[in-house]
Amino acid sequence: MPPTGHSEEIQAMTTHAHQDVPQVRFGIVLLPNFTLTALSGLIDVLRLASDEGDKSRPVRCSWKIIGESLAPVRASCGIEIAPWETFGDPARFDYIVVVGGLLHSGPEPGRATLEFIRAAGATRAELVGVCTGTFALMRAGVLDGHRICVSWFHYWDFVDQFPATPPELVLADRLYVADRRRITCSGGRASIDVGAAILMRHIEPSIVQKALRILQVDEQHKSNAPQPHPPGLAPAAHPKIKRAILLMEQHLSSALTVDEMAKKLDMSVRQLERLFKAETGSTPQAYAKAMRMRVASWMLTHSGRTVAAIASACGFSDASHMGREFRHAFGVSPGAYRSGGTEGAATQGQAPEADYGEVYPGRKEFY
């Protein structure tokens, strides 16, 4: 069975397997409209690390797709996959992986699925939420008090659906999080990293590295590797500065102080400020203000919300504060900007404007 110790990263759990170590058993639950990339990335790591060569036999580990019934489950791309078995006893697995995908299309996870997840949470099996599979784990009540990783794309959806969750437990600046017997993953290619990290608990690392090379993955990402950089902003190469920028985006209406941000990044304030300046040419404070201005200017021209409501959503103390910043940045008031009083204005630290309606379709609130 997998180790039970607390860990910041899965990679810290480095118990190596010998030939007589039992097979690692995975049960995989597919939610309606699951993401095929997240599923295939995970399974291919298991498949390639489980056996020698290209035989793909379930020797070192095994995997089964399980469900409420044997009826096919449709992926978001339209491909359908039928579960191999119904749920049964969750204790027969070492890891139970729940793979999600689209949030607002199709049916929600059924009662039997949530009950199975809840029952699994009471066993020694470790629960893994991939992509929006984390939402199902949350609904089943098995993530209470745990740190939770969600995709940047679904961060505000998570806040909407689970407003009682302490903000400090919701992380959307990194690829995945391991907290006790719960692993949550942002999805996409990160499922490969999660699968590899789990297997390294049980299998010789060189075998897992071989599997990654076959998949053309040059380097396994650690859990604290950053999620993709927000669009339309001055780029940064350093992983911690990328994470800092993601944190700014996710705390738009209630900005983190530099002290709070440095603590989340496990850096000193001086280190953060120096590195941020070197990477972006700006201070963290100036960059965060530029981001607030960017979103506010987009909301003025793409929504009918009042200036006061936009000011609140974008982290200004009030409409007057936002008005002063607009005049300083653009030379016009927010009202004049909304009416087309300026063309092509840009604020410090910004690349050409991204369309937040495309980046976050349907989103009305930024927190």
N, C-alpha and C positions, 0 to 999 in steps of 0.2 A: 504494500500500500504506500501511497505517497507520504513524504514526511509531514509532520504536523507543526513544525516551528514557524514562528513569525518571520517575515522577510520583506524587505523593501523591493527586492527584485527576485524574480524566479531564478535567475542565474546563480544566486547565492546558494541555492540548494543543489549541491554538486555530488550527490551520492551516485557513484558509478555502479553500473550493473556488471555482473559476472554472468557466465553462461547459465548458471542455475537460478538466476533471478526470475521470478514469475513474470509472465506476460503482462504488459500494461494494458488495461481494458478501457476503451472509450465507448460511451453511448452518446450518439449525436441526435439531437432533437431539432427538426427543421420547422420554423414558424412560417405561416403563410407569407408569400412574397419575400422569402429569404434571399440573401445576396449570394449568387453562385460563386463569385470570386473568393469570398470568405470561406465558404465550404470547401471548394476545391484546393485552395492553398493549404488549409489545415490537413486535409486527407492526404494530399500528395507528400507532405512531410512525413506523416505517419507511414505511408506506403513505402517510401524509399528508404526510410531508416529501419523499417521492420525486418528487412530481408537482405540477402546478398544479391548484388547485381541487379538485373531487371526483373526478377521473378515476382516481386510484389506480394509474397506470401505473408500472412499475418503471423510472423514468427516471434519477434520481440514485442510487438504490440498488436492488438486487434481493435477493430472498430465496427460498430453496428449502427445503422440509422434506424431509430425507433420512433414510434408515434402513437397517437390515440387509436388509430386504426391503420390498415394497410392501404388506405386510399392515397393516391399520389398527392404530393404537396407541390404547389407551383412556385417556382422561383420568380423573382422580379423580372427576369429576362424572358419568361415564358416557358422555360424548360421545366418539366415535371419529374419528380423523383419519388418513388414509392418507398415508404419505410420497409425495412426487412422484417421487423418484429414489432409487436405492440409493447407497451412500456414494461410491464412486469415489475420485478423487484429491483429498485435502483441500487441496492447494495451489491449487485453483481458486477458493478462497474467501479473503476478507480476514479475516472473523470466523466462527468456528464456535461456535454457541451451543447449550449442552446444557441442556434444561429438565427439571427433575425435579418431584417432588411427594411423594406418600405414600412413607414409608420402609418400613413394616412390612406392606404389603399387596401381593400380586402378585409377579411375578418380578423378580429383580435385572437390571441391565443385562447383556446377553449378551456373550460373548467378542468377537464381531465389533465390537460398539459400543466396547468398551474398547480394542481394537486400533486402531480408527479414531481414537479420541481420542489414543492414544499416537502414532500416525503424524502426526496433525495438530500435536502438540506439537513435532515435529521440523521443521516448515515455518515459513514467515513468517506464517502465519495466526495471529490472536490468538484465544485460547480464552476463552469466557465461560460461567461456571457460574451458572445461575439457579435459585433455590430449592435443592432437594436435588440439582440437577445438579452442584453442587460436590462432592458425595460421589463421583459417578462420575469426575470429574476427578482426585480424590484417589486413587481405586482404580487409575486408569490411570497414576499416578505422574508426572503433569505439574504438580503443585503443590508439589513438594519445595522448601523454602526460601522459598516465597512467603507473603506475608500472605494470609489467607483469611477471607472474610466468610461467616458463616452466620446464619440466623435465630435469635432468642432461643429460639424454640420447639424448635429442633433442636440447640442448643448442646451439651447433655449427650449427645445421641445421637452427635454428632461426636466428642466426647471418648471415649465408649465404643468407637466403631469404629476410631478412629485415635489410640490412647493415646500413641504415640511422637511425635506432632506437638508441637513446643514450644508451650506455652500462650500465649506472647506473640505467636505468629503467628495465633492463632484469635481473630477479632474478631466479637462479636455485639452491639456497642453502636452500630453505624452501618448505613446502608442498603446500601452496596456499597464495594468496595475495588478499586483498580486498582494492580497491582504488576507492573511491566515488561509482559510480553505476556500477562498473565493478569488477568481481571476476574472477581470473584465477587460475587454479589448475593443479598441475603436473600430475594428473591422478592416475590410480590404486586405492589402498585403500584410498588415500586421498579424493576421491569423497565422501566417507562415512563421513569424517570429515567436508567437505564443506556442505553437506546436513544437518548434525546435527547443524552446526553453523548457517546456514540460518534459520532453524526452530526455534532455540532458540531466534530469534528476535520476533517470533510471538506466540510461544507455551510455556507452562510451562516447564522449563528445566527438571524437574523430568520425564516428559513424554518422552522427547527426550532421556534422559539417560536410560530409560527402553528399548527403541528401540535398543540402542547400546548394552545393555546387552543381549538382545535376539539374536543379531548378533554376540555374543561372542567377542565384542570389549570392552576391559577392561577400556580403557581410550580414551576419545576424544582428538586428537592432536590439538594443537593451530596452527595458521597459521605460526608462526615462528619456529615450530618444523622442524628439519633438514630432508632433503631427505636422502636416503640411502647412506652410506659411500662409497667412491670410492674403487674399488677392489684392492687387493694386496698391501695395505698400512697398516702401523702399526695402529691398531684400537684405537679409542678414545670413551669414553662413554658419555662425557659431550656434550649436544646438541650444545652449542656454538662452541666447538672445532670441532665437526663434520661439522658445517656450515663453519668454517674457512678453513677446508681442502677442502671442495667443492669449496669455493671461490678461493683457490689456483689453483685448477684444471681448473677452468673456466677462469682464467687470466694467463694462462701458458706463453704466449709469451710476455705479458706486466704485469709483476708482480705488485700486490698491495703492497704498503708500509705497515709496521705494523700500522702506524697511520691510513691509509685508511681502513685497515681491522678492526681495533678496532672500528672505527666510524660506519662501516656497521653492526657490531655486538652489537652496543650500549654498549661498554665497554671502560674502560681506557686502554692505552697501557700496563701499569703495570699489570692490572688484566689479560689481554690477555696473556702476556708473562709468568706470574706465572702459570696460569691455563694450558697453552699449555705445559709447562715443566712438570707439575704434571701428565698430561694425556698421553703424548707421550714420555717423557724423552728427548725432543729436544726443541730447540727454534723455533719460527715460521720461521725465516730466513733459518735455517738449514733444516727444514722439506720441505720448498718450493724448496730449491735447490736440495734436494734428489728427489723430484717429477720430477723436470726438467730433472735430470740425468736419471731417470727411463724411461721417455718417449723418451728422446733422444737415449738411448741405444736400446730401442725397434725399433725406426724408422731406426736406422743404420742397423739392421739385418732383418727388414721386409719391407723396401722400397728402392727404387733406388735413392732417393733424395740426393743431394749433402750435404756435411758436412755444408756448409754455410747456405743452406736452412733449414736444421734441427736445426742449431744453432739459426736462427731467429725464427723458429716456437716454440722453447722451451725456449725462453726468455734469451738467452745468447747475449752479446753485439755483438759478431762476432765469426767466426770460431776459431780464436786464443784463445778467452776466453773459448770456449767450450773445445778446446784441452787441455788447462791447467787444467781445472776441471776434464777431463777424466783421464789425467795422474795421478792426485792426487788421484782419486777414484779407478781407475782400474790398474794403473801402465802401461798403454799403450795408444797410440794415438787413436782417433776415427777411423782412417783408419784401424789400427791393430785390434781394437775391431770388426769392421765390417768383417774383414777377419777371425775371429775366434781366435784372439790372446789371449783371456782370457776366462776362463770357470767359470761359477757360481759366477761371481763378484756381490757384493751387496753393495748398498750405504746406508748411515745412514737413519734409520727410515723406511726401506722397509721390507715387507714380500716377499716371493717368487714371482717371476715375474708373472704379469697377461698379457694375450695376448690382446693388445689393438685392434688387428684386430677382435677379438671376441667381445670385449666390445663396440667398435665403428666400426662395419663393413662398409667398403667402405669409411671411413673418410680419407681425404687426408690432411686436414688443421686443425691445432689447433691454437687458437688465444690467 
